[in-house]
Amino acid sequence: MPFTTRDDFLERAQTRLAPADAVLTGYERTDFDLTPDFPFPGKPPYRRAAVLVGLIDRADDFGVLLTLRPDTMSQHAGQVAFPGGRIDPGDASPIAAALREANEEVGVDPFSARVLGQGDPYLTSTGYVVSPFVARLPDDFVATPHDAEVAAVFETPLSFLMNPLNHQRHERSYQGHLRAYYAMPHNGRYIWGATAGMIRSLYDRIYGEGDQPAPARGEIT
């Protein structure tokens, strides 16, 4: 089923997302879900990262905070992404890393974000296992993007992203193989790859038949 109301989403999130402090030691979804025979990025241990799925109140909907990476970046240049990045040794936890990165990239105040829970860990084609954390941001949040890391900040309606009719299946050649992936073009922005994959995973978690976080699979430690 697709997004119905904001309150319904919040109610489902309370029971279907893992707690923010849960230690998930594997991955549940991957960049290769639509192409199971695609070569995986080496063997574990994989590197770890965390991102913030920021929700901003927009009347009967939420705006989902997304960024556009600069063309000058060494990885994922010009791609749409959630605020976030690699978990550093000094980070107390994955959620601490997500909040730190969101603060550095777009100016999210870690103390003002109300974390609703943790989505399924996601393995990317670059060898990162990413922990996505869903959080409500203040209604009056104004982004202050880091020039070197963020080319643009924008919002996409949660109702659009939580509608499976908008989850398109695209294909392209990657490292000599044809790879299929999710894409969710909206308002001139091309949301695809790992970001779209995590959105699809969040949709399945919130609106799927199961109502408890599934155990993660695959070692990342």
Secondary structure, DSSP 8 states (H G I E B T S, - for coil): -----HHHHHHHHHHHSB-TT----SBSEETTTT-TTS--SS-SS-EEEEEEEEEEEETTEEEEEEEE--TT-SSSTT-EE-SEEE--TT-SSHHHHHHHHHHHHH---TTT-EEEEE---EE-TTSEEEEEEEEEE-TT------TTT-SEEEEEEHHHHT-GGG-EEEEEEETTEEEEEEE--BTTB--BHHHHHHHHHHHHHHHSS--S----BS---
